[in-house]
Amino acid sequence: MSRTALSLLALGLVACGPSTSDKAPVLDIGGLQGGMPGGGTIGAVFTTPGVKPGEELDPYVDENFITLISAAKSSVKLAVDRLDHPAMQEAVLEAWDRGLDVQVVGDSKNALDDGFQLLESAGVPVVIRPADVGVMNNKYAVVDDFVVWTGSLSPVTSDLLYNNNANIYLADEALASLYANDFKQMFVGQTFGGGKEQLAAGTAVNVGGAYGQVAFGGADPQLDVIIAEIESATSSIVIAARVLEHAGIVNALLQARASGIAVVVLLDYTAAESSLVWEEALLDGDIIVVRDGNENTMGDAGGSMGHQFMLIDGMEGSAGSSLIVSSGPWAQSGAETDDNNLLLLRDADIADRYAAELCDLLTAARPHPTRTGAPTPVDALRRLQRSGADGAHQRGHGRSHRHRRRQGIHRDRQHRLHSGRSQRLDPRRRRQPRPPHLRRHRAGGRRRGGGLRPRQPHGRAPGDERLDPGVGSQQQR
């Protein structure tokens, strides 16, 4: 066992205990009418690429997709950016051969891929998204207008075996109808991105007792959903994202950290190189940022983290946790033109599964490659462990005051963003020193015997070695 793994176990974080469930439990079609595996209505499957060539394992993610499509009785609606996995292609073709209503929407940049060409040659109706504005970042299927399959995973071999991805599947007629409506606008109306009909603000669903909210890229205000959840956090926010380049989200995270929330961000190692200004802004705001440790490549493919999700108050075993899963990047570019979908779910079981995935990802993560004293994965888990102890107090005291304060800050931030005067993310700016009368230590109070506590750099508590280059340096590979 690695030194990092031992350190994580020693921290005793609730979500990082021994896992009792498979990464991808086999889909139980017999219980489909009652929901997903185990009789529930929500399930999740994760890929297991390891971190080095040869460590990849097939977790039956593709078999679950194939089982779902093979069990379809009336219709299959598939919106994907790519489709080059042979067995998954065959499952769609067999559904067509059985006389089902099969419809496919693909992306223009991959229109000549074998998958789309194969389906079209067999007579399957395929609509290709035009290349003029935006891209297709959807990866979802709607089966029998009852089951939704969505997430970060494209039905391609590299995503299944060599990249970190997840898919979530939900059996719910109301949710399926929302996805079916989005699909109809693309397939029948040939309408994409911001041209699509907008859902009512805060469109909510209830999937087997789990509250949910759905939004579709381009038309719906996904940013509002994300920021509202960030502002509701009481102890921790943990993000695994291939792309995090949106000023509104980054500023909301910075404000959450300033109010005492533990914030940890895990970025794809390669993609982060193209967004250093955002990464530096997060680090400068005392947010722990690490990069993924997947180095399992297959030629030019693989070795990536495709995840795009956020877990709020979910690493400490909190019953009030929430999960945001998106199929596309959180970026300024494409926010109003791309096609993707976002799910917000408040369900303890599904949050626990994603929390376990975060533990695995953080165990293998790497610090920033060039920043001196960059935080390590152990630093991330240490901060989350502290947030678990602090969270109970925060949930019981002072939350309403903090919420009102955040609302005011949020309105002010939105004004600055829209007026073009937001300067928080300008890398040339330096944090201004606090006035002397505000330099009390965050832990509060005066020291025994009177007098203020000495101010620590960046407001950190004594004993917090986050930026000590000697702590956790063994974790860097």
C-alpha positions as CSV (number, residue, x, y, z in Angstrom):
1,M,0.0,0.0,0.0
2,S,1.3,3.5,-0.9
3,R,2.3,6.0,1.7
4,T,-0.5,8.2,0.5
5,A,-3.1,5.4,0.9
6,L,-1.8,4.7,4.4
7,S,-2.1,8.4,5.3
8,L,-5.6,8.6,4.0
9,L,-6.6,5.6,6.2
10,A,-4.9,7.1,9.2
11,L,-7.0,10.2,8.7
12,G,-10.1,8.1,9.2
13,L,-12.3,10.2,6.9
14,V,-15.8,8.6,6.7
15,A,-16.0,8.4,2.9
16,C,-12.6,6.8,2.6
17,G,-13.3,3.7,4.7
18,P,-13.3,0.2,3.1
19,S,-15.6,0.0,0.1
20,T,-18.3,-2.6,0.3
21,S,-19.6,-2.1,-3.3
22,D,-18.3,-2.8,-6.8
23,K,-17.3,0.0,-9.0
24,A,-19.9,-1.2,-11.5
25,P,-22.5,-3.6,-10.1
26,V,-24.1,-5.7,-12.8
27,L,-27.4,-4.3,-14.0
28,D,-30.4,-6.2,-12.7
29,I,-32.9,-6.1,-15.5
30,G,-35.3,-8.3,-13.5
31,G,-35.7,-5.4,-11.1
32,L,-35.9,-2.7,-13.9
33,Q,-39.6,-1.9,-13.2
34,G,-38.7,-1.2,-9.6
35,G,-35.6,0.6,-10.6
36,M,-31.9,-0.3,-10.8
37,P,-29.7,-2.9,-9.1
38,G,-30.8,-3.8,-5.6
39,G,-34.3,-2.6,-6.3
40,G,-33.4,1.1,-6.1
41,T,-34.1,3.8,-8.7
42,I,-30.6,5.3,-9.0
43,G,-27.3,3.6,-9.7
44,A,-23.7,4.6,-10.7
45,V,-20.9,2.9,-12.5
46,F,-17.2,3.9,-12.5
47,T,-14.3,3.0,-14.7
48,T,-11.1,1.5,-13.2
49,P,-8.2,2.5,-15.4
50,G,-5.5,2.4,-12.6
51,V,-2.6,4.8,-13.0
52,K,-0.1,2.9,-15.1
53,P,-0.3,0.8,-18.4
54,G,-1.5,-2.7,-17.6
55,E,-3.4,-1.7,-14.5
56,E,-6.8,-1.1,-16.2
57,L,-9.7,-3.4,-15.3
58,D,-12.9,-3.9,-17.2
59,P,-15.6,-3.0,-14.6
60,Y,-18.6,-4.1,-16.8
61,V,-19.6,-0.5,-17.6
62,D,-20.0,-1.5,-21.2
63,E,-21.9,-4.7,-20.3
64,N,-24.3,-2.6,-18.2
65,F,-25.0,-0.3,-21.2
66,I,-25.4,-3.3,-23.4
67,T,-27.8,-5.0,-21.0
68,L,-29.9,-1.9,-20.7
69,I,-30.2,-1.5,-24.5
70,S,-30.8,-5.2,-25.0
71,A,-33.7,-5.1,-22.4
72,A,-35.4,-2.1,-24.2
73,K,-39.0,-3.0,-25.3
74,S,-40.1,0.0,-27.3
75,S,-37.5,2.8,-27.9
76,V,-33.9,3.9,-27.6
77,K,-32.9,7.6,-27.8
78,L,-29.1,8.1,-27.9
79,A,-27.3,11.5,-27.8
80,V,-23.6,11.1,-27.8
81,D,-20.5,12.8,-29.1
82,R,-18.8,9.6,-30.3
83,L,-19.6,5.9,-30.7
84,D,-16.7,3.6,-31.5
85,H,-17.0,0.8,-29.0
86,P,-17.9,-2.3,-31.2
87,A,-20.1,-4.1,-28.6
88,M,-22.0,-1.0,-27.7
89,Q,-22.5,-0.2,-31.4
90,E,-23.8,-3.8,-31.9
91,A,-26.3,-3.4,-29.0
92,V,-27.9,-0.4,-30.7
93,L,-28.0,-2.2,-34.1
94,E,-29.7,-5.2,-32.5
95,A,-32.3,-3.0,-30.9
96,W,-33.0,-1.6,-34.4
97,D,-33.2,-5.1,-35.9
98,R,-35.7,-6.0,-33.2
99,G,-38.0,-3.3,-34.6
100,L,-37.6,-0.8,-31.8
101,D,-37.8,2.9,-32.4
102,V,-34.1,3.8,-32.4
103,Q,-33.0,7.4,-32.9
104,V,-29.4,8.8,-32.6
105,V,-28.0,12.3,-32.4
106,G,-24.2,12.7,-32.9
107,D,-21.6,15.4,-33.3
108,S,-20.3,16.8,-36.6
109,K,-16.6,16.5,-35.6
110,N,-17.1,12.7,-35.3
111,A,-19.6,12.3,-38.0
112,L,-17.3,10.1,-40.0
113,D,-16.6,7.8,-37.1
114,D,-17.2,4.1,-37.8
115,G,-20.1,4.0,-35.2
116,F,-22.3,6.7,-36.8
117,Q,-21.4,5.4,-40.3
118,L,-22.3,1.9,-39.3
119,L,-25.7,2.9,-37.9
120,E,-26.6,5.0,-40.9
121,S,-25.7,2.2,-43.3
122,A,-28.0,-0.1,-41.4
123,G,-30.9,2.4,-41.8
124,V,-30.9,3.8,-38.2
125,P,-32.0,7.4,-38.3
126,V,-29.0,9.6,-37.3
127,V,-29.0,13.4,-36.9
128,I,-25.6,15.1,-36.8
129,R,-25.2,18.3,-34.9
130,P,-24.0,21.1,-37.2
131,A,-20.5,22.4,-36.7
132,D,-21.2,26.1,-37.0
133,V,-21.9,26.8,-33.3
134,G,-20.9,24.8,-30.2
135,V,-20.3,21.1,-29.8
136,M,-22.2,18.0,-28.5
137,N,-21.1,17.2,-25.0
138,N,-24.2,15.0,-24.2
139,K,-23.6,11.4,-23.4
140,Y,-27.1,10.1,-22.6
141,A,-29.6,7.5,-23.5
142,V,-33.3,7.4,-22.8
143,V,-34.7,3.8,-22.9
144,D,-38.4,3.1,-23.1
145,D,-39.1,6.7,-21.9
146,F,-38.4,5.4,-18.4
147,V,-34.6,4.9,-17.8
148,V,-32.0,7.7,-18.2
149,W,-28.3,6.8,-18.6
150,T,-26.0,9.9,-18.4
151,G,-22.6,11.1,-17.2
152,S,-19.1,11.8,-18.4
153,L,-18.4,8.5,-20.3
154,S,-18.6,8.4,-24.1
155,P,-19.2,4.9,-25.6
156,V,-15.6,4.6,-26.8
157,T,-12.9,2.1,-25.8
158,S,-10.4,4.7,-24.3
159,D,-13.1,6.2,-22.0
160,L,-14.1,2.8,-20.8
161,L,-10.6,1.3,-20.1
162,Y,-8.1,4.1,-19.8
163,N,-9.8,7.2,-18.5
164,N,-11.6,8.0,-15.2
165,N,-15.3,8.3,-15.9
166,A,-18.7,7.6,-14.4
167,N,-22.2,7.1,-15.6
168,I,-25.3,7.4,-13.5
169,Y,-28.6,5.8,-14.4
170,L,-32.0,6.6,-13.1
171,A,-35.4,4.9,-13.6
172,D,-38.0,7.6,-13.4
173,E,-40.7,8.5,-16.0
174,A,-40.8,12.2,-15.1
175,L,-37.1,12.6,-15.5
176,A,-37.0,10.6,-18.7
177,S,-39.7,12.9,-20.2
178,L,-37.4,15.9,-19.6
179,Y,-34.5,14.2,-21.4
180,A,-36.8,13.0,-24.1
181,N,-38.0,16.5,-24.7
182,D,-34.4,17.7,-25.0
183,F,-33.7,14.9,-27.4
184,K,-36.8,15.7,-29.5
185,Q,-35.6,19.3,-30.0
186,M,-32.3,18.1,-31.4
187,F,-33.6,15.1,-33.4
188,V,-36.9,16.5,-34.7
189,G,-36.5,20.2,-34.5
190,Q,-32.8,20.3,-35.4
191,T,-32.4,22.9,-32.6
192,F,-29.2,22.9,-30.5
193,G,-27.5,24.8,-27.8
194,G,-29.0,28.1,-26.8
195,G,-31.8,27.8,-29.4
196,K,-33.6,25.1,-27.4
197,E,-36.6,25.7,-25.2
198,Q,-35.7,26.6,-21.7
199,L,-36.9,24.6,-18.8
200,A,-38.8,26.4,-16.0
201,A,-36.3,27.8,-13.5
202,G,-35.5,25.2,-10.8
203,T,-37.2,22.3,-12.6
204,A,-37.2,19.6,-10.0
205,V,-37.7,15.9,-10.1
206,N,-38.1,13.2,-7.4
207,V,-36.4,10.0,-8.2
208,G,-37.5,7.3,-5.8
209,G,-37.5,9.8,-2.9
210,A,-34.3,11.5,-3.9
211,Y,-34.8,15.2,-4.7
212,G,-33.3,16.2,-8.0
213,Q,-32.9,19.1,-10.5
214,V,-32.0,18.9,-14.2
215,A,-30.7,21.5,-16.6
216,F,-29.6,21.3,-20.2
217,G,-26.7,23.2,-21.7
218,G,-27.2,26.3,-23.8
219,A,-30.8,26.9,-22.9
220,D,-31.0,26.4,-19.1
221,P,-29.1,28.4,-16.4
222,Q,-26.8,25.6,-15.2
223,L,-24.5,28.2,-13.5
224,D,-27.3,29.2,-11.2
225,V,-27.8,25.6,-10.0
226,I,-24.1,25.2,-9.4
227,I,-23.6,28.5,-7.5
228,A,-26.7,28.0,-5.4
229,E,-25.3,24.6,-4.2
230,I,-21.9,26.0,-3.5
231,E,-23.5,28.7,-1.4
232,S,-25.5,26.1,0.6
233,A,-22.4,24.2,1.7
234,T,-21.9,23.9,5.4
235,S,-18.6,22.0,5.7
236,S,-17.0,20.9,2.4
237,I,-17.0,21.1,-1.4
238,V,-15.0,18.6,-3.4
239,I,-14.7,18.8,-7.2
240,A,-13.4,16.4,-9.8
241,A,-13.3,18.2,-13.1
242,R,-11.7,17.8,-16.4
243,V,-12.3,21.5,-17.1
244,L,-13.0,24.3,-14.5
245,E,-12.7,27.6,-16.3
246,H,-15.8,29.6,-15.4
247,A,-15.4,32.8,-13.5
248,G,-18.8,32.5,-11.7
249,I,-18.0,29.1,-10.3
250,V,-14.4,29.9,-9.4
251,N,-15.5,33.1,-7.6
252,A,-18.2,31.2,-5.7
253,L,-15.6,28.7,-4.6
254,L,-13.3,31.4,-3.5
255,Q,-16.1,33.0,-1.4
256,A,-17.0,29.6,0.1
257,R,-13.4,29.1,1.2
258,A,-13.3,32.7,2.6
259,S,-16.3,31.8,4.7
260,G,-14.6,28.8,6.2
261,I,-15.7,25.9,3.9
262,A,-13.1,23.3,3.1
263,V,-12.7,23.3,-0.7
264,V,-10.7,20.8,-2.6
265,V,-10.4,20.7,-6.4
266,L,-9.1,17.8,-8.4
267,L,-8.2,18.7,-12.0
268,D,-7.2,16.6,-15.0
269,Y,-3.5,16.8,-15.2
270,T,-3.2,17.6,-18.9
271,A,-6.2,19.8,-19.3
272,A,-5.1,21.9,-16.3
273,E,-2.0,23.1,-18.3
274,S,-4.3,25.1,-20.6
275,S,-6.1,26.9,-17.7
276,L,-3.2,27.8,-15.3
277,V,-4.7,31.2,-14.5
278,W,-7.8,29.6,-13.0
279,E,-5.7,27.0,-11.1
280,E,-3.5,29.7,-9.7
281,A,-6.5,31.8,-8.7
282,L,-7.9,28.9,-6.7
283,L,-4.5,28.2,-5.0
284,D,-4.1,31.9,-4.2
285,G,-7.5,31.8,-2.5
286,D,-6.3,29.0,-0.1
287,I,-8.2,26.3,-2.0
288,I,-6.3,23.0,-2.2
289,V,-5.9,22.0,-5.9
290,V,-4.3,18.8,-7.0
291,R,-4.1,17.0,-10.3
292,D,-5.2,13.5,-11.2
293,G,-2.6,10.7,-11.2
294,N,-3.8,8.6,-14.2
295,E,-0.9,7.9,-16.5
296,N,-2.4,4.9,-18.2
297,T,-2.2,5.8,-21.9
298,M,-3.0,3.9,-25.1
299,G,-1.2,5.7,-27.9
300,D,-2.5,9.2,-28.0
301,A,-5.6,8.3,-25.9
302,G,-6.2,7.5,-22.3
303,G,-4.5,8.8,-19.2
304,S,-7.2,11.4,-18.5
305,M,-9.8,12.2,-16.0
306,G,-13.1,12.8,-17.7
307,H,-15.1,13.3,-14.5
308,Q,-17.2,16.5,-14.1
309,F,-18.9,16.4,-10.7
310,M,-19.1,18.2,-7.4
311,L,-19.9,16.8,-4.0
312,I,-21.2,19.2,-1.3
313,D,-21.0,18.1,2.3
314,G,-20.6,14.5,1.2
315,M,-17.1,13.5,2.5
316,E,-18.0,13.5,6.2
317,G,-21.0,11.1,6.0
318,S,-23.5,14.0,6.2
319,A,-27.1,13.1,5.5
320,G,-27.5,16.5,3.9
321,S,-25.0,15.9,1.1
322,S,-25.7,16.8,-2.5
323,L,-24.1,15.8,-5.8
324,I,-23.9,17.7,-9.1
325,V,-23.0,15.6,-12.2
326,S,-22.4,17.1,-15.6
327,S,-21.7,15.7,-19.0
328,G,-19.8,18.7,-20.2
329,P,-17.0,21.2,-19.1
330,W,-17.6,24.1,-16.7
331,A,-16.2,26.8,-18.9
332,Q,-16.9,30.3,-20.1
333,S,-16.7,29.2,-23.8
334,G,-19.6,27.2,-24.9
335,A,-21.8,27.9,-21.9
336,E,-24.5,29.2,-24.1
337,T,-23.9,27.2,-27.3
338,D,-22.9,23.6,-26.3
339,D,-25.3,20.7,-25.7
340,N,-24.8,19.0,-22.4
341,N,-26.8,18.1,-19.3
342,L,-26.5,18.6,-15.6
343,L,-28.1,16.7,-12.7
344,L,-28.3,17.8,-9.1
345,L,-29.2,14.9,-6.7
346,R,-29.7,14.8,-3.0
347,D,-29.4,11.1,-2.2
348,A,-27.1,9.7,0.5
349,D,-26.4,6.4,-1.2
350,I,-25.4,7.9,-4.6
351,A,-23.3,10.6,-2.8
352,D,-21.5,7.9,-0.9
353,R,-20.5,6.1,-4.1
354,Y,-19.1,9.3,-5.6
355,A,-17.3,10.1,-2.3
356,A,-15.6,6.7,-2.5
357,E,-14.5,7.5,-6.0
358,L,-13.1,10.8,-4.8
359,C,-11.0,8.9,-2.2
360,D,-9.6,6.7,-4.9
361,L,-8.8,9.7,-7.1
362,L,-7.2,11.6,-4.3
363,T,-5.1,8.6,-3.3
364,A,-3.5,8.6,-6.8
365,A,-3.4,12.4,-7.3
366,R,-0.4,14.6,-7.8
367,P,0.5,18.1,-6.6
368,H,0.9,21.1,-8.9
369,P,4.1,20.2,-10.9
370,T,5.9,23.6,-10.6
371,R,4.4,25.6,-7.8
372,T,6.7,25.6,-4.7
373,G,5.0,24.1,-1.7
374,A,2.0,23.0,-3.7
375,P,-0.6,21.1,-1.5
376,T,-0.6,17.3,-1.7
377,P,-3.4,14.7,-1.6
378,V,-2.8,14.2,2.1
379,D,-3.2,17.9,2.7
380,A,-6.6,17.7,0.9
381,L,-7.8,14.8,3.0
382,R,-6.5,16.5,6.2
383,R,-8.5,19.6,5.4
384,L,-11.6,17.5,4.7
385,Q,-11.2,15.6,7.9
386,R,-11.1,18.9,9.9
387,S,-14.2,20.1,8.0
388,G,-16.1,17.0,9.3
389,A,-15.5,18.1,12.9
390,D,-16.2,21.7,12.2
391,G,-19.3,21.0,10.1
392,A,-21.5,19.9,12.9
393,H,-20.8,23.2,14.7
394,Q,-21.4,25.2,11.5
395,R,-24.6,23.4,10.8
396,G,-25.9,24.3,14.2
397,H,-24.6,27.8,14.6
398,G,-24.4,30.9,12.5
399,R,-25.6,29.4,9.2
400,S,-28.4,31.9,8.7
401,H,-26.1,34.9,9.2
402,R,-23.5,33.4,6.9
403,H,-26.2,32.7,4.3
404,R,-27.5,36.3,4.4
405,R,-23.9,37.5,4.0
406,R,-23.3,35.2,1.1
407,Q,-26.4,36.4,-0.7
408,G,-25.2,40.0,-0.4
409,I,-21.7,39.0,-1.7
410,H,-23.3,37.0,-4.5
411,R,-25.3,40.0,-5.7
412,D,-22.2,42.2,-5.5
413,R,-20.2,39.6,-7.4
414,Q,-22.8,39.3,-10.1
415,H,-22.8,43.1,-10.5
416,R,-19.0,43.1,-10.9
417,L,-19.1,40.3,-13.4
418,H,-21.8,41.8,-15.6
419,S,-20.2,45.2,-15.5
420,G,-16.8,43.9,-16.5
421,R,-15.1,45.1,-13.3
422,S,-14.4,41.8,-11.6
423,Q,-10.8,41.7,-10.7
424,R,-10.6,38.7,-8.4
425,L,-9.2,36.5,-11.1
426,D,-6.5,39.0,-12.3
427,P,-3.3,37.0,-11.6
428,R,-1.4,40.3,-11.2
429,R,-3.4,41.3,-8.2
430,R,-2.1,40.4,-4.8
431,R,-4.3,39.9,-1.7
432,Q,-4.4,43.1,0.2
433,P,-3.4,42.9,3.9
434,R,-6.3,43.1,6.4
435,P,-6.6,46.2,8.5
436,P,-5.0,45.6,12.0
437,H,-8.3,45.5,13.8
438,L,-9.4,42.5,11.6
439,R,-6.3,40.4,12.1
440,R,-7.7,38.1,14.6
441,H,-7.1,34.4,14.1
442,R,-10.0,32.6,12.5
443,A,-10.3,30.1,15.3
444,G,-11.5,33.2,17.2
445,G,-11.2,34.8,20.5
446,R,-8.3,36.2,22.5
447,R,-5.4,34.2,23.9
448,R,-5.5,33.3,27.5
449,G,-4.1,36.3,29.3
450,G,-5.4,38.8,26.7
451,G,-4.0,40.0,23.5
452,L,-4.8,38.9,19.9
453,R,-3.5,35.7,18.4
454,P,-0.5,36.2,16.1
455,R,-1.8,36.4,12.5
456,Q,-0.8,33.4,10.4
457,P,0.1,33.6,6.7
458,H,-3.0,33.6,4.5
459,G,-5.2,33.1,7.6
460,R,-4.1,29.5,8.3
461,A,-4.2,28.0,11.8
462,P,-1.0,27.1,13.6
463,G,0.0,23.6,12.7
464,D,-1.6,23.7,9.2
465,E,1.4,22.6,7.1
466,R,-0.5,22.9,3.8
467,L,2.2,25.0,2.1
468,D,5.1,23.4,3.9
469,P,7.1,21.8,1.0
470,G,8.4,19.2,3.4
471,V,5.0,17.7,4.2
472,G,3.7,15.1,1.8
473,S,6.6,15.7,-0.7
474,Q,7.0,12.0,-1.0
475,Q,3.6,11.8,-2.7
476,Q,4.8,13.6,-5.8
477,R,5.6,11.3,-8.6
